[in-house]
């Protein structure tokens, strides 16, 4: 069953010049772009020149443009955002939480495409980092594609950064779900997956939220993912978000019968409830 979503809702320039025995080091800082340059001459030798590191500055966004940008939530689909370059690859476990809404860009120095809010479905927004570039991090979004966040700003901390060693792997072919804490397996369970007409989407996504319905019907816990059904644009009043949840009838496990969600036995659901938000989920066929 697809999830019916419940809402609770600079410029720094460092120049080194070497001549004879005199070294002059000057620095000027303003804005948010860092450039490292070095020039050596005279009698200085035997030292490798520092590697030039260029940080692309973010495109300027006016107040009017900012107000018009879509919010990167499970209810949105950001067509202008780039797709996932490696949809089945594991990551280094880096996850980030925006302390305040962050502008999401199509790439380093490229146009803005969305705003990533600080909360999602009543939970703090935690998203996995899938690629890094000087001053930028590419993250998976709740709104289906990926986006880039500028991290070299001078306005103080914008992101809370942590690492999650947890990884959830799901095989729709074998109908198995496994949870790992680093290299340590925490368990494997036979699960129910999407029916042929409403298959569970494949690729990598993440744990978006942990919901505990006040009056549960089919599961005491529901864990929406950053994924959406490829066949359902809406379900139960929600946007067709795919999630992990329990099911009262054990006979469904091992079958392809859901609307895209993954139905998990009670013991597996208990383990999943301890996995931090933002942790990577990789679903294969």
C-alpha positions in Angstrom: 0.0 0.0 0.0 1.4 3.4 -0.9 1.6 5.8 2.0 -1.1 8.3 2.6 1.2 11.0 4.0 0.4 12.3 7.4 1.3 16.0 8.0 2.2 17.3 11.4 3.0 19.2 10.9 34.0 37.0 0.4 35.4 36.5 -2.0 38.6 35.1 -0.3 41.8 35.6 -2.3 45.0 34.1 -0.9 48.1 35.1 -2.8 51.6 33.9 -2.1 54.6 35.5 -3.8 58.1 34.2 -3.3 61.2 36.1 -4.4 64.7 35.4 -3.2 64.4 34.8 0.6 61.3 36.9 1.2 57.8 35.5 1.3 54.8 37.7 1.3 51.4 36.4 2.3 48.4 38.5 1.9 44.7 37.8 2.3 41.5 39.7 1.7 38.1 38.3 2.5 34.6 39.3 1.4 31.5 37.6 -0.2 31.6 33.8 -0.5 34.0 32.7 -3.2 37.5 31.3 -2.4 40.4 31.3 -4.9 43.9 30.0 -4.1 46.7 31.1 -6.3 50.5 30.9 -5.9 53.5 32.3 -7.8 57.1 31.3 -7.1 60.3 32.7 -8.6 63.8 33.6 -7.6 65.7 31.1 -5.4 62.7 29.2 -4.0 62.8 25.6 -5.2 61.9 22.2 -4.1 58.3 23.0 -3.0 55.3 21.9 -5.0 53.0 24.8 -5.9 49.7 24.7 -4.0 46.8 23.2 -6.0 44.4 25.8 -7.3 40.9 25.2 -5.9 38.1 27.1 -7.4 34.7 27.4 -5.7 31.9 28.3 -8.0 29.8 31.1 -6.5 26.0 30.5 -6.3 23.7 32.4 -8.6 22.1 35.4 -7.0 18.5 34.9 -6.1 16.2 37.9 -5.5 13.5 37.9 -2.9 10.9 37.6 -5.6 12.7 34.6 -7.2 13.1 33.0 -3.8 9.4 33.2 -3.1 8.6 31.6 -6.5 10.9 28.6 -6.0 9.1 25.3 -5.2 9.7 23.6 -1.9 11.5 20.3 -2.2 9.1 18.2 -0.2 7.5 14.8 -0.8 4.5 16.7 -2.3 6.7 18.2 -5.1 8.4 17.1 -8.3 11.2 19.4 -9.3 11.5 18.8 -13.0 14.5 21.2 -13.3 16.6 19.4 -10.7 19.2 16.9 -12.0 18.7 13.1 -11.8 20.7 10.7 -9.7 24.1 10.1 -11.4 24.6 6.7 -9.7 21.2 5.4 -8.6 22.4 2.1 -7.1 25.7 3.2 -5.5 26.4 3.3 -1.7 27.6 6.5 -0.2 30.1 7.4 2.5 27.3 7.8 5.0 27.4 11.6 5.2 23.9 13.1 5.9 23.0 16.8 6.4 20.1 18.7 8.0 19.4 22.3 7.0 19.2 24.4 10.1 17.2 26.9 8.0 15.7 26.5 4.5 18.4 26.1 1.9 18.3 27.0 -1.8 18.9 24.0 -4.0 20.7 24.5 -7.3 20.9 22.5 -10.5 24.7 22.4 -10.1 27.6 24.4 -8.7 27.2 27.9 -10.0 24.0 27.0 -11.9 20.5 28.3 -11.5 18.4 27.7 -8.4 15.6 25.1 -8.7 14.0 24.7 -5.3 14.2 25.4 -1.6 14.9 22.5 0.9 12.9 23.1 4.1 14.3 22.4 7.5 11.5 20.0 8.4 9.6 17.3 6.5 6.3 15.6 7.6 6.9 16.9 11.2 10.4 15.5 11.3 13.8 17.3 10.8 14.9 17.1 7.2 17.9 14.8 6.9 19.2 14.0 3.4 22.2 11.9 2.2 25.1 13.5 0.4 25.8 11.6 -2.8 28.5 13.9 -4.4 30.8 16.6 -3.3 32.5 19.5 -5.0 34.5 22.4 -3.5 32.0 24.4 -1.6 29.0 22.3 -2.7 27.2 19.1 -1.7 24.8 17.1 -3.9 22.0 15.5 -2.0 19.0 13.3 -2.6 15.8 15.2 -2.3 12.3 14.2 -1.0 11.0 15.6 -4.3 12.4 12.8 -6.4 15.6 14.1 -8.1 18.8 15.5 -6.6 20.1 19.0 -6.0 23.2 20.9 -5.0 23.5 23.0 -1.8 26.1 25.7 -1.4 28.2 25.1 1.7 30.9 27.8 1.6 28.8 30.7 2.7 29.9 33.2 5.3 26.6 33.5 7.1 27.4 31.1 9.9 26.4 27.4 10.1 23.7 26.4 7.7 23.8 22.6 7.9 24.1 20.1 10.7 26.4 17.4 9.4 26.6 13.8 10.7 27.4 10.3 9.4 25.1 7.3 9.4 26.7 3.9 9.1 23.3 2.4 8.5 22.3 1.0 5.1 19.0 -0.6 4.1 19.0 -2.9 1.1 15.8 -4.2 -0.5 15.5 -6.7 -3.4 12.1 -6.7 -5.1 13.1 -9.9 -6.9 13.9 -12.0 -3.9 11.5 -9.9 -1.7 14.1 -9.5 1.0 15.0 -6.5 3.2 18.3 -6.3 5.0 19.6 -3.7 7.5 23.3 -3.1 8.0 25.2 -1.0 10.6 28.4 -0.5 8.7 29.6 -4.0 7.8 27.5 -5.6 10.6 24.3 -7.1 9.4 21.3 -6.5 11.7 18.9 -8.8 10.0 17.2 -9.9 6.8 13.4 -10.3 6.5 11.1 -11.5 3.8 8.8 -8.6 2.8 6.0 -7.8 0.5 6.6 -5.5 -2.4 4.7 -3.7 -5.1 2.3 -5.6 -7.4 3.2 -5.8 -11.1 0.8 -3.0 -11.9 2.2 -0.8 -9.1 5.8 -1.9 -8.6 8.1 -0.7 -5.9 10.5 1.8 -7.6 14.2 0.9 -7.7 17.3 3.0 -7.1 18.6 4.7 -4.0 16.6 6.9 -1.7 16.5 7.5 2.1 14.5 7.4 5.2 12.5 10.7 5.1 10.4 10.5 8.3 9.1 8.3 11.1 5.4 8.5 11.6 3.4 6.9 14.4 -0.3 7.2 13.6 -2.5 8.0 16.6 -5.0 5.4 15.4 -3.1 2.9 13.4 -4.9 0.7 11.0 -2.4 -1.4 9.2 0.9 -0.5 10.9 2.0 1.2 14.2 4.9 2.9 12.3 5.2 4.3 8.8 8.5 5.3 7.4 8.1 7.4 4.2 11.0 7.3 1.8 12.3 10.0 -0.6 10.8 7.8 -3.4 7.4 8.0 -5.1 5.4 5.5 -7.1 6.1 5.5 -10.8 2.5 4.6 -11.6 0.5 6.4 -8.9 0.6 10.2 -8.7 -1.6 10.2 -5.6 -2.8 7.6 -3.0 -5.1 8.1 0.0 -4.9 11.8 -0.3 -1.1 11.8 -0.4 1.3 12.3 -3.3 2.1 8.6 -3.9 5.0 8.5 -1.5 6.6 5.0 -1.1 7.4 3.9 2.4 8.2 1.0 4.7 5.5 -0.2 7.1 4.1 -3.3 8.8 1.1 -5.4 7.9 -1.4 -7.3 10.1 -1.6 -10.4 7.9 1.7 -12.3 7.7 0.5 -14.2 4.6 1.5 -11.2 2.4 5.2 -11.5 3.1 7.1 -12.9 0.2 4.5 -11.7 -2.3 4.2 -8.8 -4.8 0.9 -7.3 -3.7 1.3 -3.7 -2.5 0.7 -0.4 -4.2 4.5 0.2 -4.2 5.3 0.3 -0.5 7.4 -2.4 1.3 5.5 -4.3 4.0 7.8 -5.5 6.7 7.4 -8.0 9.5 7.1 -6.7 13.1 10.7 -7.7 14.1 12.1 -5.9 11.0 10.0 -2.9 11.7 11.4 -2.7 15.2 15.0 -2.6 13.8 14.1 -0.1 11.2 12.6 2.2 13.8 16.1 2.7 15.2 17.7 3.7 11.9 18.5 7.5 11.8 16.6 9.7 9.3 18.5 10.4 6.2 20.1 6.9 6.1 20.5 5.4 2.6 18.0 2.9 1.2 19.0 1.0 -2.0 16.3 -0.9 -3.8 17.2 -3.3 -6.6 15.1 -5.5 -8.8 
